[in-house]
Amino acid sequence: MTKHKIYTMSFASVYPHYVTKAERKERTKSEVDEIIRWLTGYTQEELEAQIEKKIDFETFFAEAPQLNPSRALIKGVVCGVRVENIEEPLMQEIRYLDKLIDELAKGKMMEKILR
C-alpha cells in the first residue's frame, strides 16, 4: 500500500500556505503558530526547528511532543470529509490542523479555536 502524498510532503512546504491563508483574512503568523503549538505540544523553538529541517508530515506528527487531548473536540468538514469520521490516524491529525486554520481564516476567536 502506498502512502498518501500528503504524508511525504514536507511540513515546511505547506506551512507558508497556512500563514498566507490566515493573513489574507487579517489574521497573523503568530496565531497560526499558536494553533500548531496547541495541537502538537511543540514549543515555538521546536516548531521552527521542524520547519527548518523540512521534515515530512508523518514525521512532524510522529515527533509531536504531546498531541492535545482536546483535539477530539474538533468537528466539521474539511475537503468534503467530516474530520471526526476520518479513520486513518495521521490523516485525521492533518485534517484537524486544516480545520483549525480554516476556523482562524473564517474569523473565529482564538478562545473558540483552542477548545
N, CA, C and O atoms as CSV, one atom per row, in Angstrom:
chain,resi,resn,atom,element,x,y,z
A,1,MET,N,N,0.844,-1.186,0.000
A,1,MET,CA,C,0.000,0.000,0.000
A,1,MET,C,C,0.890,1.250,0.000
A,1,MET,O,O,1.789,1.364,0.833
A,2,THR,N,N,0.655,2.165,-0.902
A,2,THR,CA,C,1.456,3.381,-0.951
A,2,THR,C,C,0.886,4.421,0.010
A,2,THR,O,O,-0.316,4.466,0.276
A,3,LYS,N,N,1.782,5.244,0.514
A,3,LYS,CA,C,1.377,6.305,1.433
A,3,LYS,C,C,0.674,7.413,0.666
A,3,LYS,O,O,0.965,7.664,-0.503
A,4,HIS,N,N,-0.252,8.067,1.344
A,4,HIS,CA,C,-0.904,9.232,0.768
A,4,HIS,C,C,0.164,10.303,0.527
A,4,HIS,O,O,1.086,10.449,1.330
A,5,LYS,N,N,0.047,11.033,-0.546
A,5,LYS,CA,C,1.041,12.026,-0.934
A,5,LYS,C,C,1.324,13.043,0.177
A,5,LYS,O,O,2.475,13.433,0.373
A,6,ILE,N,N,0.287,13.476,0.908
A,6,ILE,CA,C,0.469,14.496,1.945
A,6,ILE,C,C,1.419,14.010,3.047
A,6,ILE,O,O,2.123,14.818,3.652
A,7,TYR,N,N,1.445,12.707,3.309
A,7,TYR,CA,C,2.291,12.180,4.385
A,7,TYR,C,C,3.767,12.430,4.121
A,7,TYR,O,O,4.545,12.659,5.047
A,8,THR,N,N,4.145,12.386,2.850
A,8,THR,CA,C,5.552,12.530,2.495
A,8,THR,C,C,5.924,13.957,2.093
A,8,THR,O,O,7.092,14.247,1.838
A,9,MET,N,N,4.934,14.844,2.036
A,9,MET,CA,C,5.221,16.256,1.746
A,9,MET,C,C,5.887,16.885,2.965
A,9,MET,O,O,5.588,16.522,4.103
A,10,SER,N,N,6.779,17.818,2.722
A,10,SER,CA,C,7.414,18.467,3.866
A,10,SER,C,C,6.430,19.441,4.499
A,10,SER,O,O,5.716,20.174,3.815
A,11,PHE,N,N,6.419,19.422,5.828
A,11,PHE,CA,C,5.560,20.358,6.562
A,11,PHE,C,C,5.938,21.793,6.190
A,11,PHE,O,O,5.074,22.660,6.061
A,12,ALA,N,N,7.236,22.027,6.021
A,12,ALA,CA,C,7.730,23.363,5.685
A,12,ALA,C,C,7.171,23.876,4.354
A,12,ALA,O,O,7.037,25.085,4.167
A,13,SER,N,N,6.846,22.972,3.434
A,13,SER,CA,C,6.314,23.408,2.130
A,13,SER,C,C,4.842,23.826,2.235
A,13,SER,O,O,4.365,24.609,1.414
A,14,VAL,N,N,4.132,23.319,3.224
A,14,VAL,CA,C,2.709,23.635,3.383
A,14,VAL,C,C,2.500,24.776,4.384
A,14,VAL,O,O,1.548,25.547,4.265
A,15,TYR,N,N,3.388,24.875,5.358
A,15,TYR,CA,C,3.281,25.893,6.409
A,15,TYR,C,C,3.058,27.312,5.859
A,15,TYR,O,O,2.181,28.014,6.362
A,16,PRO,N,N,3.817,27.761,4.847
A,16,PRO,CA,C,3.573,29.119,4.323
A,16,PRO,C,C,2.145,29.308,3.796
A,16,PRO,O,O,1.615,30.418,3.831
A,17,HIS,N,N,1.528,28.235,3.312
A,17,HIS,CA,C,0.146,28.332,2.822
A,17,HIS,C,C,-0.824,28.550,3.984
A,17,HIS,O,O,-1.809,29.277,3.848
A,18,TYR,N,N,-0.544,27.925,5.116
A,18,TYR,CA,C,-1.357,28.168,6.318
A,18,TYR,C,C,-1.270,29.642,6.705
A,18,TYR,O,O,-2.280,30.286,6.988
A,19,VAL,N,N,-0.046,30.160,6.714
A,19,VAL,CA,C,0.170,31.553,7.105
A,19,VAL,C,C,-0.503,32.500,6.109
A,19,VAL,O,O,-1.165,33.455,6.515
A,20,THR,N,N,-0.339,32.245,4.824
A,20,THR,CA,C,-0.950,33.082,3.783
A,20,THR,C,C,-2.465,33.081,3.905
A,20,THR,O,O,-3.103,34.130,3.813
A,21,LYS,N,N,-3.040,31.900,4.113
A,21,LYS,CA,C,-4.493,31.787,4.255
A,21,LYS,C,C,-4.980,32.646,5.421
A,21,LYS,O,O,-5.991,33.340,5.309
A,22,ALA,N,N,-4.260,32.594,6.530
A,22,ALA,CA,C,-4.632,33.377,7.712
A,22,ALA,C,C,-4.451,34.877,7.458
A,22,ALA,O,O,-5.327,35.676,7.787
A,23,GLU,N,N,-3.324,35.248,6.878
A,23,GLU,CA,C,-3.023,36.668,6.659
A,23,GLU,C,C,-3.971,37.319,5.663
A,23,GLU,O,O,-4.264,38.509,5.771
A,24,ARG,N,N,-4.455,36.543,4.692
A,24,ARG,CA,C,-5.436,37.083,3.734
A,24,ARG,C,C,-6.710,37.515,4.453
A,24,ARG,O,O,-7.448,38.370,3.964
A,25,LYS,N,N,-6.959,36.925,5.607
A,25,LYS,CA,C,-8.170,37.225,6.377
A,25,LYS,C,C,-7.847,38.051,7.622
A,25,LYS,O,O,-8.569,38.013,8.619
A,26,GLU,N,N,-6.734,38.804,7.539
A,26,GLU,CA,C,-6.344,39.707,8.625
A,26,GLU,C,C,-5.981,38.988,9.914
A,26,GLU,O,O,-6.124,39.553,10.999
A,27,ARG,N,N,-5.517,37.762,9.813
A,27,ARG,CA,C,-5.007,37.038,10.984
A,27,ARG,C,C,-3.487,37.004,10.865
A,27,ARG,O,O,-2.935,37.472,9.869
A,28,THR,N,N,-2.803,36.453,11.870
A,28,THR,CA,C,-1.345,36.576,11.906
A,28,THR,C,C,-0.631,35.225,11.910
A,28,THR,O,O,-1.211,34.186,12.226
A,29,LYS,N,N,0.655,35.282,11.546
A,29,LYS,CA,C,1.522,34.110,11.607
A,29,LYS,C,C,1.611,33.608,13.043
A,29,LYS,O,O,1.635,32.400,13.275
A,30,SER,N,N,1.660,34.521,14.006
A,30,SER,CA,C,1.765,34.092,15.404
A,30,SER,C,C,0.518,33.327,15.840
A,30,SER,O,O,0.609,32.431,16.679
A,31,GLU,N,N,-0.649,33.667,15.280
A,31,GLU,CA,C,-1.867,32.906,15.591
A,31,GLU,C,C,-1.796,31.508,14.968
A,31,GLU,O,O,-2.219,30.530,15.585
A,32,VAL,N,N,-1.266,31.416,13.754
A,32,VAL,CA,C,-1.075,30.102,13.117
A,32,VAL,C,C,-0.147,29.256,13.980
A,32,VAL,O,O,-0.427,28.087,14.247
A,33,ASP,N,N,0.967,29.860,14.416
A,33,ASP,CA,C,1.921,29.136,15.257
A,33,ASP,C,C,1.281,28.703,16.573
A,33,ASP,O,O,1.521,27.591,17.042
A,34,GLU,N,N,0.476,29.567,17.163
A,34,GLU,CA,C,-0.198,29.230,18.417
A,34,GLU,C,C,-1.108,28.016,18.237
A,34,GLU,O,O,-1.149,27.133,19.093
A,35,ILE,N,N,-1.827,27.977,17.135
A,35,ILE,CA,C,-2.701,26.836,16.838
A,35,ILE,C,C,-1.872,25.556,16.703
A,35,ILE,O,O,-2.229,24.520,17.264
A,36,ILE,N,N,-0.776,25.628,15.965
A,36,ILE,CA,C,0.066,24.450,15.758
A,36,ILE,C,C,0.657,23.986,17.090
A,36,ILE,O,O,0.700,22.789,17.374
A,37,ARG,N,N,1.112,24.941,17.901
A,37,ARG,CA,C,1.668,24.578,19.211
A,37,ARG,C,C,0.601,23.945,20.102
A,37,ARG,O,O,0.873,22.968,20.801
A,38,TRP,N,N,-0.609,24.499,20.079
A,38,TRP,CA,C,-1.717,23.946,20.882
A,38,TRP,C,C,-2.004,22.505,20.460
A,38,TRP,O,O,-2.185,21.630,21.308
A,39,LEU,N,N,-2.044,22.263,19.159
A,39,LEU,CA,C,-2.392,20.944,18.638
A,39,LEU,C,C,-1.300,19.905,18.914
A,39,LEU,O,O,-1.603,18.756,19.236
A,40,THR,N,N,-0.039,20.306,18.791
A,40,THR,CA,C,1.066,19.340,18.788
A,40,THR,C,C,1.912,19.298,20.055
A,40,THR,O,O,2.571,18.294,20.325
A,41,GLY,N,N,1.900,20.368,20.827
A,41,GLY,CA,C,2.750,20.429,22.009
A,41,GLY,C,C,4.164,20.922,21.739
A,41,GLY,O,O,4.979,21.000,22.658
A,42,TYR,N,N,4.465,21.257,20.479
A,42,TYR,CA,C,5.780,21.824,20.182
A,42,TYR,C,C,5.898,23.194,20.849
A,42,TYR,O,O,4.911,23.919,20.966
A,43,THR,N,N,7.115,23.547,21.288
A,43,THR,CA,C,7.385,24.931,21.682
A,43,THR,C,C,7.616,25.715,20.384
A,43,THR,O,O,7.732,25.122,19.312
A,44,GLN,N,N,7.682,27.028,20.482
A,44,GLN,CA,C,7.942,27.830,19.288
A,44,GLN,C,C,9.292,27.454,18.683
A,44,GLN,O,O,9.419,27.352,17.463
A,45,GLU,N,N,10.293,27.248,19.526
A,45,GLU,CA,C,11.634,26.895,19.040
A,45,GLU,C,C,11.615,25.528,18.348
A,45,GLU,O,O,12.229,25.351,17.295
A,46,GLU,N,N,10.910,24.568,18.944
A,46,GLU,CA,C,10.816,23.233,18.334
A,46,GLU,C,C,10.076,23.289,17.005
A,46,GLU,O,O,10.461,22.623,16.044
A,47,LEU,N,N,9.013,24.086,16.954
A,47,LEU,CA,C,8.249,24.245,15.707
A,47,LEU,C,C,9.143,24.815,14.617
A,47,LEU,O,O,9.168,24.304,13.497
A,48,GLU,N,N,9.869,25.862,14.940
A,48,GLU,CA,C,10.761,26.481,13.961
A,48,GLU,C,C,11.850,25.501,13.512
A,48,GLU,O,O,12.226,25.486,12.340
A,49,ALA,N,N,12.350,24.691,14.435
A,49,ALA,CA,C,13.376,23.697,14.085
A,49,ALA,C,C,12.807,22.642,13.134
A,49,ALA,O,O,13.479,22.227,12.190
A,50,GLN,N,N,11.574,22.213,13.383
A,50,GLN,CA,C,10.945,21.223,12.497
A,50,GLN,C,C,10.754,21.800,11.097
A,50,GLN,O,O,10.973,21.113,10.100
A,51,ILE,N,N,10.349,23.051,11.030
A,51,ILE,CA,C,10.175,23.707,9.728
A,51,ILE,C,C,11.524,23.806,9.018
A,51,ILE,O,O,11.627,23.543,7.820
A,52,GLU,N,N,12.548,24.185,9.766
A,52,GLU,CA,C,13.887,24.328,9.186
A,52,GLU,C,C,14.428,22.995,8.662
A,52,GLU,O,O,15.111,22.957,7.639
A,53,LYS,N,N,14.118,21.900,9.372
A,53,LYS,CA,C,14.602,20.566,8.966
A,53,LYS,C,C,13.845,20.024,7.757
A,53,LYS,O,O,14.254,19.031,7.155
A,54,LYS,N,N,12.726,20.689,7.400
A,54,LYS,CA,C,11.920,20.268,6.249
A,54,LYS,C,C,11.450,18.820,6.369
A,54,LYS,O,O,11.450,18.073,5.390
A,55,ILE,N,N,11.049,18.433,7.589
A,55,ILE,CA,C,10.547,17.076,7.799
A,55,ILE,C,C,9.174,16.910,7.153
A,55,ILE,O,O,8.470,17.891,6.911
A,56,ASP,N,N,8.804,15.674,6.878
A,56,ASP,CA,C,7.502,15.420,6.262
A,56,ASP,C,C,6.398,15.423,7.327
A,56,ASP,O,O,6.677,15.409,8.526
A,57,PHE,N,N,5.155,15.443,6.872
A,57,PHE,CA,C,4.013,15.486,7.783
A,57,PHE,C,C,3.998,14.289,8.724
A,57,PHE,O,O,3.680,14.418,9.906
A,58,GLU,N,N,4.345,13.124,8.188
A,58,GLU,CA,C,4.332,11.920,9.013
A,58,GLU,C,C,5.285,12.077,10.202
A,58,GLU,O,O,4.923,11.768,11.338
A,59,THR,N,N,6.489,12.551,9.939
A,59,THR,CA,C,7.480,12.761,10.992
A,59,THR,C,C,7.057,13.909,11.908
A,59,THR,O,O,7.226,13.824,13.125
A,60,PHE,N,N,6.514,14.973,11.336
A,60,PHE,CA,C,6.077,16.126,12.121
A,60,PHE,C,C,5.104,15.694,13.222
A,60,PHE,O,O,5.251,16.095,14.376
A,61,PHE,N,N,4.119,14.882,12.863
A,61,PHE,CA,C,3.145,14.444,13.864
A,61,PHE,C,C,3.702,13.325,14.740
A,61,PHE,O,O,3.358,13.245,15.919
A,62,ALA,N,N,4.553,12.463,14.191
A,62,ALA,CA,C,5.154,11.383,14.985
A,62,ALA,C,C,6.050,11.944,16.083
A,62,ALA,O,O,6.122,11.380,17.175
A,63,GLU,N,N,6.728,13.045,15.799
A,63,GLU,CA,C,7.643,13.645,16.767
A,63,GLU,C,C,6.984,14.702,17.646
A,63,GLU,O,O,7.642,15.286,18.507
A,64,ALA,N,N,5.700,14.953,17.439
A,64,ALA,CA,C,4.998,15.961,18.252
A,64,ALA,C,C,5.104,15.582,19.725
A,64,ALA,O,O,4.790,14.453,20.102
A,65,PRO,N,N,5.546,16.525,20.560
A,65,PRO,CA,C,5.757,16.217,21.975
A,65,PRO,C,C,4.501,15.735,22.702
A,65,PRO,O,O,4.571,14.800,23.500
A,66,GLN,N,N,3.358,16.360,22.437
A,66,GLN,CA,C,2.143,15.980,23.148
A,66,GLN,C,C,0.933,16.445,22.336
A,66,GLN,O,O,0.566,17.620,22.376
A,67,LEU,N,N,0.320,15.521,21.603
A,67,LEU,CA,C,-0.885,15.877,20.857
A,67,LEU,C,C,-1.979,16.221,21.869
A,67,LEU,O,O,-2.227,15.475,22.815
A,68,ASN,N,N,-2.616,17.351,21.650
A,68,ASN,CA,C,-3.599,17.852,22.611
A,68,ASN,C,C,-4.813,16.922,22.685
A,68,ASN,O,O,-5.445,16.653,21.664
A,69,PRO,N,N,-5.144,16.429,23.882
A,69,PRO,CA,C,-6.305,15.537,24.004
A,69,PRO,C,C,-7.621,16.205,23.586
A,69,PRO,O,O,-8.567,15.525,23.187
A,70,SER,N,N,-7.676,17.538,23.679
A,70,SER,CA,C,-8.896,18.257,23.294
A,70,SER,C,C,-9.116,18.293,21.791
A,70,SER,O,O,-10.161,18.752,21.330
A,71,ARG,N,N,-8.135,17.811,21.015
A,71,ARG,CA,C,-8.304,17.821,19.550
A,71,ARG,C,C,-9.470,16.943,19.131
A,71,ARG,O,O,-10.023,17.125,18.046
A,72,ALA,N,N,-9.853,15.986,19.982
A,72,ALA,CA,C,-11.004,15.125,19.672
A,72,ALA,C,C,-12.301,15.932,19.621
A,72,ALA,O,O,-13.307,15.460,19.091
A,73,LEU,N,N,-12.279,17.148,20.170
A,73,LEU,CA,C,-13.462,18.020,20.132
A,73,LEU,C,C,-13.597,18.754,18.801
A,73,LEU,O,O,-14.611,19.408,18.554
A,74,ILE,N,N,-12.589,18.652,17.947
A,74,ILE,CA,C,-12.625,19.329,16.647
A,74,ILE,C,C,-13.599,18.569,15.752
A,74,ILE,O,O,-13.440,17.374,15.504
A,75,LYS,N,N,-14.600,19.284,15.278
A,75,LYS,CA,C,-15.628,18.680,14.429
A,75,LYS,C,C,-15.811,19.566,13.195
A,75,LYS,O,O,-15.482,20.752,13.211
A,76,GLY,N,N,-16.328,18.980,12.151
A,76,GLY,CA,C,-16.623,19.764,10.962
A,76,GLY,C,C,-16.068,19.127,9.709
A,76,GLY,O,O,-15.521,18.025,9.737
A,77,VAL,N,N,-16.220,19.846,8.604
A,77,VAL,CA,C,-15.872,19.322,7.292
A,77,VAL,C,C,-14.641,20.036,6.739
A,77,VAL,O,O,-14.556,21.264,6.759
A,78,VAL,N,N,-13.692,19.247,6.248
A,78,VAL,CA,C,-12.518,19.758,5.542
A,78,VAL,C,C,-12.379,18.926,4.280
A,78,VAL,O,O,-12.380,17.696,4.331
A,79,CYS,N,N,-12.262,19.596,3.160
A,79,CYS,CA,C,-12.130,18.906,1.868
A,79,CYS,C,C,-13.284,17.914,1.665
A,79,CYS,O,O,-13.087,16.830,1.116
A,80,GLY,N,N,-14.470,18.289,2.105
A,80,GLY,CA,C,-15.652,17.465,1.902
A,80,GLY,C,C,-15.772,16.253,2.813
A,80,GLY,O,O,-16.654,15.416,2.620
A,81,VAL,N,N,-14.888,16.151,3.807
A,81,VAL,CA,C,-14.898,14.995,4.707
A,81,VAL,C,C,-15.019,15.475,6.151
A,81,VAL,O,O,-14.348,16.427,6.550
A,82,ARG,N,N,-15.868,14.822,6.928
A,82,ARG,CA,C,-16.008,15.160,8.350
A,82,ARG,C,C,-14.759,14.689,9.093
A,82,ARG,O,O,-14.434,13.501,9.072
A,83,VAL,N,N,-14.061,15.613,9.748
A,83,VAL,CA,C,-12.795,15.260,10.405
A,83,VAL,C,C,-12.983,14.219,11.505
A,83,VAL,O,O,-12.101,13.391,11.735
A,84,GLU,N,N,-14.121,14.257,12.179
A,84,GLU,CA,C,-14.342,13.305,13.268
A,84,GLU,C,C,-14.585,11.881,12.765
A,84,GLU,O,O,-14.540,10.933,13.549
A,85,ASN,N,N,-14.840,11.724,11.468
A,85,ASN,CA,C,-15.098,10.396,10.896
A,85,ASN,C,C,-13.898,9.796,10.161
A,85,ASN,O,O,-13.988,8.683,9.642
A,86,ILE,N,N,-12.783,10.515,10.110
A,86,ILE,CA,C,-11.604,10.017,9.406
A,86,ILE,C,C,-10.985,8.889,10.237
A,86,ILE,O,O,-10.673,9.069,11.414
A,87,GLU,N,N,-10.814,7.736,9.611
A,87,GLU,CA,C,-10.320,6.569,10.340
A,87,GLU,C,C,-8.804,6.470,10.386
A,87,GLU,O,O,-8.257,5.949,11.357
A,88,GLU,N,N,-8.118,6.951,9.371
A,88,GLU,CA,C,-6.654,6.893,9.324
A,88,GLU,C,C,-6.113,7.949,10.306
A,88,GLU,O,O,-6.330,9.141,10.089
A,89,PRO,N,N,-5.419,7.543,11.373
A,89,PRO,CA,C,-4.992,8.487,12.418
A,89,PRO,C,C,-4.154,9.668,11.924
A,89,PRO,O,O,-4.404,10.804,12.327
A,90,LEU,N,N,-3.165,9.423,11.061
A,90,LEU,CA,C,-2.331,10.521,10.584
A,90,LEU,C,C,-3.138,11.497,9.739
A,90,LEU,O,O,-2.991,12.710,9.889
A,91,MET,N,N,-3.987,10.984,8.854
A,91,MET,CA,C,-4.825,11.868,8.039
A,91,MET,C,C,-5.730,12.703,8.941
A,91,MET,O,O,-5.956,13.883,8.674
A,92,GLN,N,N,-6.245,12.099,10.002
A,92,GLN,CA,C,-7.111,12.838,10.918
A,92,GLN,C,C,-6.329,13.982,11.581
A,92,GLN,O,O,-6.857,15.085,11.720
A,93,GLU,N,N,-5.087,13.731,11.988
A,93,GLU,CA,C,-4.276,14.792,12.605
A,93,GLU,C,C,-4.061,15.942,11.622
A,93,GLU,O,O,-4.176,17.112,11.989
A,94,ILE,N,N,-3.749,15.602,10.380
A,94,ILE,CA,C,-3.525,16.627,9.353
A,94,ILE,C,C,-4.800,17.426,9.126
A,94,ILE,O,O,-4.751,18.651,9.018
A,95,ARG,N,N,-5.926,16.752,9.052
A,95,ARG,CA,C,-7.207,17.441,8.833
A,95,ARG,C,C,-7.647,18.254,10.042
A,95,ARG,O,O,-8.309,19.281,9.890
A,96,TYR,N,N,-7.283,17.801,11.253
A,96,TYR,CA,C,-7.544,18.631,12.436
A,96,TYR,C,C,-6.838,19.976,12.270
A,96,TYR,O,O,-7.425,21.031,12.510
A,97,LEU,N,N,-5.575,19.924,11.857
A,97,LEU,CA,C,-4.815,21.158,11.659
A,97,LEU,C,C,-5.462,22.008,10.569
A,97,LEU,O,O,-5.617,23.218,10.738
A,98,ASP,N,N,-5.839,21.389,9.460
A,98,ASP,CA,C,-6.507,22.128,8.376
A,98,ASP,C,C,-7.771,22.815,8.886
A,98,ASP,O,O,-8.029,23.973,8.559
A,99,LYS,N,N,-8.554,22.098,9.687
A,99,LYS,CA,C,-9.811,22.634,10.204
A,99,LYS,C,C,-9.562,23.833,11.116
A,99,LYS,O,O,-10.282,24.829,11.042
A,100,LEU,N,N,-8.549,23.742,11.972
A,100,LEU,CA,C,-8.237,24.860,12.869
A,100,LEU,C,C,-7.794,26.089,12.089
A,100,LEU,O,O,-8.173,27.210,12.427
A,101,ILE,N,N,-6.988,25.885,11.042
A,101,ILE,CA,C,-6.550,27.009,10.202
A,101,ILE,C,C,-7.755,27.605,9.464
A,101,ILE,O,O,-7.854,28.824,9.329
A,102,ASP,N,N,-8.666,26.756,8.988
A,102,ASP,CA,C,-9.899,27.240,8.348
A,102,ASP,C,C,-10.697,28.114,9.305
A,102,ASP,O,O,-11.179,29.183,8.930
A,103,GLU,N,N,-10.833,27.649,10.551
A,103,GLU,CA,C,-11.596,28.408,11.539
A,103,GLU,C,C,-10.943,29.765,11.793
A,103,GLU,O,O,-11.641,30.769,11.934
A,104,LEU,N,N,-9.610,29.804,11.851
A,104,LEU,CA,C,-8.888,31.059,12.034
A,104,LEU,C,C,-9.177,31.995,10.864
A,104,LEU,O,O,-9.483,33.171,11.056
A,105,ALA,N,N,-9.077,31.460,9.661
A,105,ALA,CA,C,-9.296,32.273,8.458
A,105,ALA,C,C,-10.741,32.760,8.349
A,105,ALA,O,O,-11.007,33.780,7.713
A,106,LYS,N,N,-11.662,32.040,8.962
A,106,LYS,CA,C,-13.068,32.449,8.927
A,106,LYS,C,C,-13.404,33.442,10.034
A,106,LYS,O,O,-14.562,33.831,10.186
A,107,GLY,N,N,-12.401,33.854,10.806
A,107,GLY,CA,C,-12.605,34.896,11.798
A,107,GLY,C,C,-13.011,34.419,13.185
A,107,GLY,O,O,-13.364,35.226,14.045
A,108,LYS,N,N,-12.961,33.130,13.400
A,108,LYS,CA,C,-13.333,32.603,14.708
A,108,LYS,C,C,-12.333,33.093,15.764
A,108,LYS,O,O,-11.141,33.223,15.481
A,109,MET,N,N,-12.815,33.358,16.959
A,109,MET,CA,C,-11.953,33.825,18.043
A,109,MET,C,C,-11.031,32.698,18.499
A,109,MET,O,O,-11.428,31.533,18.516
A,110,MET,N,N,-9.797,33.049,18.868
A,110,MET,CA,C,-8.802,32.061,19.284
A,110,MET,C,C,-9.308,31.212,20.452
A,110,MET,O,O,-9.030,30.014,20.506
A,111,GLU,N,N,-10.039,31.809,21.375
A,111,GLU,CA,C,-10.556,31.050,22.526
A,111,GLU,C,C,-11.466,29.916,22.079
A,111,GLU,O,O,-11.513,28.863,22.715
A,112,LYS,N,N,-12.193,30.133,20.981
A,112,LYS,CA,C,-13.094,29.100,20.461
A,112,LYS,C,C,-12.326,28.060,19.638
A,112,LYS,O,O,-12.657,26.874,19.657
A,113,ILE,N,N,-11.304,28.516,18.921
A,113,ILE,CA,C,-10.496,27.605,18.109
A,113,ILE,C,C,-9.739,26.633,19.016
A,113,ILE,O,O,-9.709,25.427,18.771
A,114,LEU,N,N,-9.128,27.188,20.073
A,114,LEU,CA,C,-8.338,26.369,21.002
A,114,LEU,C,C,-9.254,25.840,22.089
A,114,LEU,O,O,-9.188,26.253,23.246
A,115,ARG,N,N,-10.094,24.931,21.692
A,115,ARG,CA,C,-11.160,24.368,22.521
A,115,ARG,C,C,-10.795,24.210,23.953
A,115,ARG,O,O,-11.610,23.746,24.751
